Every structure is written in structure tokens, then in C-alpha cells.
Amino acid sequence: MENNKPPKETKLYVAGHQGMVGSAIVRNLKSKGYKNIITRTRSELDLTNQAAVQAFFKAEQPAQVYLAAAKVGGIHANNIYRGQFLYENLMIEANIIHAAWESKADKLLFLGSSCIYPKMAPQPLTEKSLLTGPLEPTNEPYAIAKIAGIKLCETYRDQYGANFISAMPTNLYGPGDNFDLETSHVLPALIRKIHTAKANKSPSVTLWGTGSPMREFLHVDDLAEACVHLMHDYNGSEWVNVGTGSDLSIKELAEMICSIVGYEGALNWDNSKPDGTPRKLLNVDKINALGWTAKIRLRDGIEEVYQDIKNSFE
């Protein structure tokens, strides 16, 4: 076990600090006493603009970089905005990783996604599964962009000796999630739909797919703890899965949310809508061996999120 915790005054840059993951990383760093955290809003710094990113790094010279900025969305958004998802994510990560190397940053953490793994790879997904088969077609552009980010970190390490690492989180939820039904992921979409059905006293609610796919969900505060842990204690070349190591079906998830929301109507599954990958569970042996495990139980996490968000739906 390595331990290279930087001094509290170290200059840290969190890219994507207004997003769900970036904001959780900032909260975590502040809770640990780090005060020299640099952030920029999208209007202050366009991460797809190479010259702007290079000028920012040249001026600020951050010692450590958390690359949590990304163009993200659920099955629907990934499938509709394919070119935009590929282009914007490639630009963001290429610009930041290259500028971090040019400005001699001590360390960088790139956040990927579990969708990088082949659709039919053996479950649970180990780090070794990367590039062993075809990707899930609906989010292939996003996955390819994230694979490119991993490979940038890997090759900058190989060629230049850069201490750039990558973490692959499973499906995330928590404070700051996106509840827009057009672009959200499955968990927030279910919360919103089921809450609305209860508010409208609807006898039933229609949900996408069959309800049979198995999914793993990690609270974003657990992910933030994992990211900081890896930045302090991991200098390996291989990317690291971050998850809970357990999953449940979308049907079970919907039933849990009904219980939390207090909705007693029927669930109608629309089989004409896509299910996505049949199962997506990460093998988390590697990060567990590095001394990190997820702490927040799924039901507890969803209850907390629902209490925070439910009044904004009215």
C-alpha cells in the first residue's frame, strides 16, 4: 500500500465540478481539509477548446487533476446525440490530459465508465475484459471516447512517465443527479416517474424495457472517496473498477423506489423499449485490495436522494 497524500495546500483542479461526480469530489476534498481547489464553470472555460485549456493550465499549474468533466446521459441521450457524445468527450479528455502533461502536473485521475466493457463480457466485469468484444451499440460513441481517455493516460505514462491513472465507476446516483426524463439515467428516471404517478394518483406507471436487466448502483459520495483514495494510494498503470460488487434487477429497483416513494400502483413494462446490456456488474477485487470498499447501502442512499429532491418535482 502506497501513501502519497499531498500537503493540504496542494493546488488541485477538479474538471467538471458542477456535475454530480465533480461536486462530490470537491465536497470530499474539502472535508479532508484541502482548500486550494481550482474550478472553472463551462462559461469560464470551454474544455473542448484546446487553446483555452492550455492557457488555463499554463496560468494555474495545478499539481493534481481530477478529470470528472464529461458529456453524459442515459440510453436515449447516448443513442440520439451520438456524434456530439463522441466529439465532446474526446476533446475534453484529450485537451486536459495533454495540458496536464505539458504543465508537468504531478498526477491526474481520469474517470471513465463501466460501459467501456464489451456487451457480452463475462460477469462480473474485470479490468482484463477491456477490448475483448463488441460494445453495447446504444452507447458505443461514449464508450469509445472513454476508452480513448484510458489509453491516453496509459500511453502518456508509457511514453512520458506521467503518473496518470484511470477509475471506472459503475452506475452512479446521488446529490446533483439529473432528473430530466429525456436525458437521465435509469435510477433518477424511475424516481421521477414513480413520484409523478403517486402525485397524480395514477393507477399504474409505464416503465421502459422488460425490467430484467441487472444493474449495480454506487452512491456518488462513495465514488468520490474512492477517487481521492486512488489519488493518494495508487500509482499503477492499469485502470481500476469502482463499484459495490452487488447488483439487482431494474424491476427490483423500481419496486424498492415504489416502497420509498409510497406508490402502490401497478408497474407496466413497455417491452418495445430497449433494455440495454443484460447485466453490468463490476469485479471490485482490485480496489477492495487497495483498501477501499463502498459504504452507503442502496436503499439508504435512494431514501436520502428522494428526501432532498421530491419537493422540486411539485
Helices and strands as residue ranges (DSSP letters): E 12-15, H 20-31, E 37-38, H 50-60, E 64-67, H 75-80, H 82-102, E 107-111, G 114-116, G 127-129, G 137-139, H 140-160, E 164-169, E 171-173, H 186-199, E 204-208, E 214-215, E 217-219, H 220-233, E 240-242, E 248-249, H 250-261, E 266-270, E 279-280, H 285-289, H 298-309, G 310-313
